[in-house]
């Protein structure tokens, strides 16, 4: 039987924007280490885990938000 949930794909490519600690940040590059996946933020020396980033929601013509937390 097919699963009945909405799958989401998050891309961590350079230039992708996310919210991190209440501010808008841009991905510089992805670092793969033995300890896991890390994201280097553009214009800083800061790195973070992917789970610390919140995708920027996109607005549709209907005015509804699409992205994290929307149903």
QUIURDA-V948870 format. One record per residue. N is the residue number from 1. RES is the residue in three letters. SS is DSSP state (~ for helix, > for strand, _ for the rest). OMEGA is omega as a letter, one per 20 degrees, with the letter a starting at -180 (NA if undefined). Layout:
N,RES,SS,OMEGA ; N,RES,SS,OMEGA
//
This chain:
1,UNK,_,a ; 2,UNK,_,r ; 3,UNK,_,a ; 4,UNK,_,r ; 5,UNK,_,a ; 6,UNK,_,r ; 7,UNK,_,r ; 8,UNK,_,r ; 9,UNK,_,r ; 10,UNK,_,a ; 11,UNK,_,r ; 12,UNK,_,r ; 13,UNK,_,a ; 14,UNK,_,r ; 15,UNK,_,r ; 16,UNK,_,a ; 17,UNK,>,r ; 18,UNK,>,r ; 19,UNK,>,r ; 20,UNK,>,a ; 21,UNK,_,r ; 22,UNK,_,r ; 23,UNK,>,r ; 24,UNK,>,r ; 25,UNK,>,r ; 26,UNK,>,r ; 27,UNK,>,r ; 28,UNK,>,r ; 29,UNK,>,a ; 30,UNK,>,r ; 31,UNK,>,r ; 32,UNK,>,a ; 33,UNK,>,r ; 34,UNK,_,a ; 35,UNK,_,r ; 36,UNK,>,a ; 37,UNK,>,r ; 38,UNK,>,a ; 39,UNK,>,r ; 40,UNK,>,a ; 41,UNK,>,a ; 42,UNK,_,r ; 43,UNK,_,r ; 44,UNK,_,r ; 45,UNK,_,a ; 46,UNK,_,r ; 47,UNK,>,r ; 48,UNK,>,r ; 49,UNK,>,r ; 50,UNK,~,a ; 51,UNK,~,r ; 52,UNK,~,a ; 53,UNK,_,r ; 54,UNK,>,r ; 55,UNK,>,r ; 56,UNK,_,a ; 57,UNK,_,r ; 58,UNK,>,r ; 59,UNK,>,r ; 60,UNK,_,r ; 61,UNK,_,a ; 62,UNK,_,a ; 63,UNK,_,r ; 64,UNK,_,r ; 65,UNK,>,r ; 66,UNK,>,r ; 67,UNK,_,a ; 68,UNK,_,r ; 69,UNK,_,r ; 70,UNK,_,a ; 71,UNK,_,NA
//
